[in-house]
Amino acid sequence: MSAIKVRMNKTIKKKWLKALRSGRYKQGKQYLRNSDNTYCCLGVLAKVMGRRWRKDSSGIDYALVDKSCTLNLDGVCLLPPAVMEAARINPKIQNYLSTKNDSGDWPFNRIADWIERHL
């Protein structure tokens, strides 16, 4: 994904980058936040935006209180539209970042570097 012309909300971006690089969040897969308190990079974004969490209907993993996640074609949890709009990121970027996060190839620091350069 090379030529993305998106400029996300600068304040939110700064908080997200700081959180991803802080070492405070353990990286997880498939869900925004897992029951073992690991996060997808998108879950970290929701957290720094002040979203609250609740156990999902299975009681195993977490969902956002204000809106449960949306699933992409691979069954990966994505952010609700209100979060995307506030941060000014689109579904294409979410899919890209969730793929890089869930592949295990990109740790949070590398994801943060990409966000810093492209968003």
C-alpha distance (Angstrom), angle and dihedral (degrees) to the residues before:
residue distance angle dihedral
M1 . . .
S2 3.76 . .
A3 3.80 117.1 .
I4 3.78 105.5 44.7
K5 3.78 112.9 157.1
V6 3.78 100.0 -165.2
R7 3.77 125.7 126.7
M8 3.73 112.0 -163.7
N9 3.79 124.4 -155.8
K10 3.83 104.0 -68.9
T11 3.80 96.6 -142.9
I12 3.79 93.3 49.9
K13 3.80 91.2 43.6
K14 3.81 91.5 53.9
K15 3.83 92.0 50.6
W16 3.81 91.7 45.9
L17 3.81 93.5 50.5
K18 3.80 91.6 47.8
A19 3.82 91.5 49.9
L20 3.81 94.4 47.0
R21 3.81 91.2 50.7
S22 3.81 96.2 40.7
G23 3.79 98.0 84.1
R24 3.82 89.1 -133.0
Y25 3.80 93.5 110.2
K26 3.78 123.1 65.4
Q27 3.79 112.5 -144.5
G28 3.80 118.2 -115.6
K29 3.79 136.5 171.1
Q30 3.80 142.1 -123.3
Y31 3.81 97.6 11.5
L32 3.78 133.3 62.2
R33 3.80 87.2 -123.9
N34 3.80 127.1 4.5
S35 3.80 129.9 -150.8
D36 3.82 89.6 -108.2
N37 3.83 87.1 62.3
T38 3.81 94.7 -107.1
Y39 3.78 120.6 138.7
C40 3.77 139.1 -150.5
C41 3.81 111.1 -132.3
L42 3.83 86.6 -104.9
G43 3.80 90.6 53.6
V44 3.80 88.6 55.1
L45 3.81 87.6 54.2
A46 3.80 91.2 52.1
K47 3.81 90.0 48.1
V48 3.82 94.7 51.9
M49 3.80 88.7 47.6
G50 3.79 88.2 60.7
R51 3.78 98.2 -109.4
R52 3.78 115.3 160.2
W53 3.80 125.4 -132.9
R54 3.79 136.1 -140.5
K55 3.80 132.6 179.1
D56 3.80 109.6 -89.7
S57 3.79 123.1 -121.3
S58 3.82 91.6 -83.9
G59 3.79 90.2 54.7
I60 3.79 88.6 -133.3
D61 3.78 106.1 90.2
Y62 3.77 136.2 25.4
A63 3.78 133.8 -102.2
L64 3.76 130.7 -173.8
V65 3.80 113.3 -92.2
D66 3.80 94.6 -136.2
K67 3.81 96.1 47.3
S68 3.76 133.5 -4.4
C69 3.78 115.9 -120.1
T70 3.77 122.9 -90.1
L71 3.79 117.9 -125.3
N72 3.79 122.5 -129.9
L73 3.81 122.7 -145.5
D74 3.80 90.9 -82.1
G75 3.80 92.0 54.2
V76 3.80 92.2 -106.8
C77 3.79 118.1 147.0
L78 3.80 114.7 -113.7
L79 3.79 132.3 -172.9
P80 3.79 121.8 -87.2
P81 3.83 116.1 -104.0
A82 3.84 94.0 -105.5
V83 3.82 90.9 60.3
M84 3.81 92.4 45.7
E85 3.80 91.5 50.0
A86 3.81 94.3 48.3
A87 3.81 92.2 48.6
R88 3.83 91.4 39.1
I89 3.79 96.9 -129.2
N90 3.78 124.6 133.8
P91 3.82 133.9 -139.0
K92 3.81 92.0 -101.3
I93 3.82 90.8 59.2
Q94 3.80 91.5 44.7
N95 3.79 91.6 52.3
Y96 3.80 91.0 47.9
L97 3.81 94.1 49.6
S98 3.80 94.5 43.0
T99 3.82 89.6 51.6
K100 3.81 91.8 50.8
N101 3.81 90.6 45.5
D102 3.80 95.7 46.8
S103 3.80 96.3 43.2
G104 3.78 88.0 67.1
D105 3.80 89.5 -132.9
W106 3.80 96.2 104.3
P107 3.81 120.0 55.6
F108 3.80 119.0 -159.1
N109 3.83 92.8 -92.9
R110 3.79 92.1 57.4
I111 3.81 91.4 45.2
A112 3.82 88.7 50.8
D113 3.82 90.5 51.0
W114 3.80 90.4 52.3
I115 3.82 92.7 47.5
E116 3.81 90.4 49.1
R117 3.81 92.5 52.7
H118 3.80 100.2 39.2
L119 3.78 108.8 29.3
